[in-house]
Amino acid sequence: MEISSIRFGTVWRFLCGNRSAIVWIAGSRQAVWLGLAFVLLAGLFREYDQESLLHEPWYLFIPLFASLGLSLLLMLAIKSLPECRSHSLPPGVEYRRLLACLWLTAPLAVIYAVPVERFLTAYQSMKFNLSFLGIVSVWRVLLFSRVAAVLYGTSLKRVLFPILFLADTVMILAIVVYPLPLIEIMGGLQLTESENLINVVRFMLIQVGVLSWPILLLGTCLQAYGNKAITVPISEVRSVPVARSAWVMCGTGLLIMLSACLVTQPEQQRRYRVEYLLSSRDYAGVRELLIRIPRTDFPPQWEPGAGQFSDQHLIPELKVMLESEELPDWVANVYGQRLTRMKGRGFRVRFFWMYMREEDLPVLADFLVRFPAWAEQLLQGNEYIEAGGEKIRKRLREMIAAIRGETEPTSAGEMGDTAPDPTHDHPEPDHPARDSVNSPASDT
């Protein structure tokens, strides 16, 4: 089918694997520039509500650099087939055609721009985001297999093996480069529902990937060293320009995303400031920002310093936060959740109490008195706690009793196994007992 230009409909038919659209896009010298525009736009689709692009604009170029590396690997994978190695086109023209087709799969990334975090829970939004990732990944593998089969005139079955082998290898390497913290997970660290979901998916993917890798390798070798297939590669077609409608589609997407950035980027910039101060250990600066800026002005489902597998600076952070009497409840809940996750479950609870330092106890006692709803989760009994841990807990109960001004320390039954009454009428912290706990001398 003859066409005069690459239009909006041509790109859509290409994404659906239409043979005519693939041929004309591969032959168009201008299509590579349209693809480049979509790749840069894909970076905006991914990161407009995830990163502060003012402070870290390089996130926009991740899809570009990743696609350049992937295009070279795809060329090598396809060239493993003997009929593709004997292709008569100049290498530069051949690479440009593959790169244009690869870049024009970038509009599929528009699905990542759906702001599911704004109307779903953290667990539900993570399920949707992982589903989006799976849909786009499978679609791209199948689409590019179809593209290679059309351009080189071979069967889909022959090109599918090397491309699937490449995709499987890249997936395994990505998981290995960013490994799971197995020691923390196996040691009983309590994770959020979203983190548990990610871990389940990653374990499943690594199992499937490792088991299928030798099968795909064998299939690739059989295709590469077997009999050469009879091919009918497409001839060089007339290069057609990119129509205005295709550029309008790209420009419209850009305007929509820039409009969305007006809402999401101020939130991300505030998040970046808090995380930068946390990384610099300027906890007083973090406290002032969290007190001054309401929760609704930060990204949805974001928690300051949360979601980390290591909380070695949690107690120093909490100590500085508690120096203010105006600490918002949502910030206290974040630190309560982080303490609960750090305490963990099973054997990890024993180590949490065994390695609790004496100078950390006043901070923890102060937190539990001001926010008693967290006492049940932090002080509940556990059969794995050894004597050393129980002595620490007893010392903590004594401190809580001293802060409250009680004449007798709180018993284990009152605070160890059940939560204190959140409506308990605490005396104002102007008595010497509270001051003695928070003084420098009490930390020694």
Buried (B, 14 or more C-beta within 10 A) or exposed (E): EEBEBBBBBBBEBBBEBBBBBBBBBBBBBBBBBBBBBBBBBBBBBBBBBBBBBEEEEEBBEBBBEEBEEBBEBBBEBBBBBBBBEEBEBEEEEBBBBBBBBBBBBBBBBBBBBBBBBEEBEBBBBBBBBBEBEEEBEEBBBBBBBBBBBBBBBBBBEBBBBBBBBBBBBBBBEEBEEEEBBEEBBEBBBBBBEBBBBBBEBBEEBBEEBEEBBEEBBEBBBEBBEEEEBEBEBBEEEEEBEBBEBBBEBBEEBBEBBEEBBEEBBBBBEBBBBBBBBBEEEBBEBBBEBBBEBEBEEBBBBBBBBBBBBEBEBBBEBBBBBBEBEEBBEBBBBBBBBBBBBBBBBBBBBBBBBBEBEEEBBBBBBBBBBBBBBBBBBBBBEBEBBEEEBBEBBBBBBBBBBBBBBEEEBBEBEBBBEEBBEEEEEEEEBEEEBBEBBBEEEBBE
